[in-house]
Structure formats: structure tokens, C-alpha cells
Amino acid sequence: MNLGLKDAAYLIELLSSDTKEFASPRALRDYERTRKLDAQKHIAMMQGLKELFEGANPLKKLIRGVGLSLVDNLGPIKHLFAKEAIGK
């Protein structure tokens, strides 16, 4: 859902810009390129998390535990993850 909201926000920004003509091939390519990169990043991150949290492998459990503990106890990292999660 956050990707969809970011898509809409960027499209609004593009439409309100005086420098680009709406629906010009260049403006649409810029939109597609910008949003595709963000979507690919989020998809890769979610796939990595899915694989990390799948199964009962003891090494994965250790990595999960240490990673979650670090994120929970380190405010700046926790804030970074929260910002990314809400799409900022």
C-alpha cells in the first residue's frame, strides 16, 4: 500500500510541476523510472525479510534475534526503519 501512496504522491508532484508537460513521453518515462527503482528496492527488502523469517533454521533464528534486538535498542536505526515503512 505504501508503494501505491508514494506512486500517487510522485504523480501529483509531477502533475503540479510547471517544468514538464503532463503525459509527455519523457515525463512518463521519468515517472516510471523513478517509481520502478523504489518498488524494486522495497520488493527486494520484503523478499529478504520473508526468507529470513521462514523456517526454524537455528542460524536464521540467531540472526533474527540479534537483528531485531539491535533495531529495537538503537533509536536512530529504529527511526530509519519506521520512516522507510511509512514511505518518507
KASUL-V315648 format. One record per pair of residues at least 4 apart in sequence whose C-alpha atoms are under 8 Angstrom apart, sorted by the first residue. I is the first residue (numbers start at 1). GAP is how many residues later the second one is. If there is no record, write none. Layout:
i;gap
I;GAP
I;GAP
//
This chain:
i;gap
1;4
2;4
2;83
2;84
2;85
3;4
3;35
3;36
3;84
4;4
5;4
6;4
6;81
7;4
7;28
8;4
9;4
10;4
10;21
11;4
11;20
12;4
13;4
14;6
14;8
14;13
14;17
15;5
15;7
20;4
20;7
21;6
22;5
22;6
23;4
23;5
24;4
25;4
26;4
27;4
28;4
29;4
30;4
31;4
32;4
33;4
34;4
35;4
36;4
37;4
38;4
39;4
40;4
41;4
42;4
43;4
44;4
45;4
46;4
47;4
48;4
49;4
50;4
52;8
52;12
53;7
53;8
53;11
56;4
56;5
57;4
58;4
59;4
60;4
61;4
62;4
63;4
64;4
65;4
66;4
67;4
68;4
69;4
70;4
71;4
71;6
71;7
72;6
73;5
74;4
75;4
76;4
77;4
78;4
79;4
80;4
81;4
82;4
83;4
83;5
84;4
//
